[in-house]
Amino acid sequence: MTTNPIQIGHDSVQFKAVTHGNPTLHYVLNGDINCNVAPYNTGQGFTPIGNSPPSIFTGSFNGNGHSINGLFINKTSGSYAGLFGFVSGAEIQNVTLNNVNI
């Protein structure tokens, strides 16, 4: 169990802290996340956490039993597509994805 993880509420704006934050930190969800809102559902959509080397996610992400809804990614080429694009030694647990479109 990670002590003092960064708390992410149900607000999709707070979720941006994970997608653009330090990939070595530890995060926990405190509510469901709706990604079916701009900027996550427009253009190329969601930018994966740990989206390519050298941005490798090595921290932890505890969904705390919550879900991420409406994840949308519209990349026409390349790799590293998904909620997590590139991980190494990371701990990802207790999260459900619903209505995903990649």
N, C-alpha and C positions, 0 to 999 in steps of 0.2 A: 504494500500500500504506500502510495506516494504522499508525503506530507506537504501541506500548503500548495495544492494545485491551483491554477488559475481557474476561477469559477466563471462558467459561461451560462448565462440565463437563456430564456426562450427567445430573446431578441436576435434576429438574424444579423443585426449590426454588430452585436457582441461577438458573434461567431467569426466575424472578420478578423478578430484578434488572433484566432488560431490560424486562419488561412494566410495571413500576412505577418504572423508573429515569429518568434524564435523557435525553430524546429527542435530545439533540445529541451524545451520546457514541458511541464505537465499540466494537463487540462482535465476538467470534469464538467459534464453538462448538468445543469439544474432544471432543465425543461426541454420540451421538444423544440426542434428548430425547423422553421418553414423556409426552405430555399427556393420556393416558387414565387420569389419577389426579385425585383431589380436590385443589384446588378447580377444576381446569381442565375436568373432565367433569361438573360438576353445575350446576344453575341455568341461568344464561345462558352458562356456560362461560368460555372464554378471553377475556380483555380484550385487544383488539388493541393492538399497539405503535403509538403515535401514533393514539390512538383518536378524537380529534376536535379541531378547533381550540379552544384554542390549543396543544394537545398534539400538535404535528406532528413526526414523526420526520425529522430532518435529518442524522443521523449515518450510520454504516455498520454493516452486519451481514454478516459473512462466515461462512457455514455451514461452511466448511472441508471440504466434501465430505460432511458429516453430514446426517441427516434429522431432521425433527420428525414424530412419529407420533401419531395419534389426536387431532388438533386438532378441537375441538368448540366451536361457537358457536351459541347458541340465542336470537338477538335477534328479537323479533317485529315491531319497527319501527325506523326510523332508518337511518342510514348507517354507514359506516366499519366494515364487518365483514370480517374476514380476519385473517391473521397480522399484516399491517400494514394499519391502517385509513386513515391519512392520512400521506402522505410528501411531501416537497418537497426536491429536491436530494440525496436520500439515495442511498447505494450499497448495494444488496442483492445478494449473489452466493453461488454455490456451496452452496445449500441445497435439499433435496428435502422435499416434504410428502407423507406417506402416510396413508391412511385418514382423510381429512378429512370432517367433517360440519358444514356451515354451513347 
